[in-house]
Amino acid sequence: MGIDFILDELADLQNRSLLREYKTIEGAQGPYVHINGKLYLSFCSNNYLGLANHPKIKQAAIEAIHQYGWGAGASRLVSGTMILHQELEKKIAEFKGTEAALLFPTGYMANLGALCALVSKGDIVIGDKLNHASIIDGCRLSAATFRVYPHKDVGQLESLLQRSSEYRRKLVVTDSVFSMDGDTAPLTEIVSIAKRHDAVLMVDDAHAMGVFGKQGKGLIEHYGLEGKIDVIMGSFSKAIGSIGGFIAGSKPLIDFLKNKSRSFIYTTALPPAVCAASLAGLTLIQEDASLIDSLWRNITSLKTRLLQFMNTISVESPIVPLIVGSAEDAVNVATKLYENGILIPAIRPPTVPPGTSRLRISLMATHSEKDINRLIEILQYVGFLTHERAT
Ligand SMILES: *Cc1c(COP(=O)(O)O)cnc(C)c1O
């Protein structure tokens, strides 16, 4: 009766191996984490450059707390913007090669806020089937007509646009690096298709910042597409190891979002010290190329090792999915890995399509060659990697 339905639903999730639970990390995030007093080798964080616990970033946050206090008080439109919000926005715009930028408390809120402001009833929004959940939620919440094309299928994108002439506004949105598959969008083609059909183009570069492009500027820079994307979304929660989302674009776009994005207007601004930490993170990756170099050394190394076991594995980023299949099997492999000191949770529906439950490996710059060897050894030991796979 009443709220008791939640017990049935929880039992149902449990029966289908879909129940989600988290582990308690005692201490900081890094290549190694402590759980129940035991040390685990972690291959599941988006903290690609190891900045979540970097001394310079911690120091920047501490100094900012001394100077600016902790809280931001209210929405910036109410209690005023703080200097560090503005400094960070200036830095983002410079980094992304745009006129301006606007901070949101998280990347999730940046996607929701931008999409709901830009399109509504009478408009159409078209996105890749594997776009991040925050994009999908933004598309749904916008009340615009929402269509998806098969993953990376630019032909289908074009044909959807051809059939969209009756809509008032058209918006195309894609991840640059797909969060559960680690592959990259065909951005150059998408740019020309969107332009040909007079559609607004929005790109979520969350997983590319600090990973792709010169000084880690992202996949847009990597492909030489600066100035060609109307709306660039990003997050400090991935390679920068911090928190906070942003939209970068033209000055009018940013003025528009300041006035129209509900997830900017009706929420409290990020604490200034968070901005100081993100600023320090951006400065670090611009000044120290060795961080990104180490990450790519690890990506290449894991790819080489995996290719010894599998003929076809495509590794394009620090995100490397090992597809298992059923949720139950994925949980079983993840449990065995955990028993052997490796932390890689099973990623299951609805995060990924049914039948494609997986171990999502994510690499960090601060993993060593030994750590990667250990991962391969344990994957063999638990029976996931076998030499028979190679031909
Ligand atoms: C993580 C992620 C987001 C959300 O960013 P947060 O700052 O963690 O809320 C948005 N888009 C993509 C592709 C992501 O991977």
The ligand as an ORCA input file, in Angstrom:
! r2SCAN-3c Opt
* xyz 0 1
  C      29.539     13.548    -17.165
  C      28.887     14.064    -18.364
  C      27.998     15.125    -18.293
  C      27.571     15.710    -16.981
  O      28.594     16.414    -16.385
  P      28.606     16.644    -14.806
  O      29.429     17.866    -14.656
  O      29.210     15.434    -14.187
  O      27.190     16.850    -14.393
  C      27.465     15.609    -19.464
  N      27.783     15.065    -20.667
  C      28.634     14.045    -20.758
  C      28.953     13.484    -22.110
  C      29.193     13.498    -19.623
  O      29.997     12.445    -19.703
*
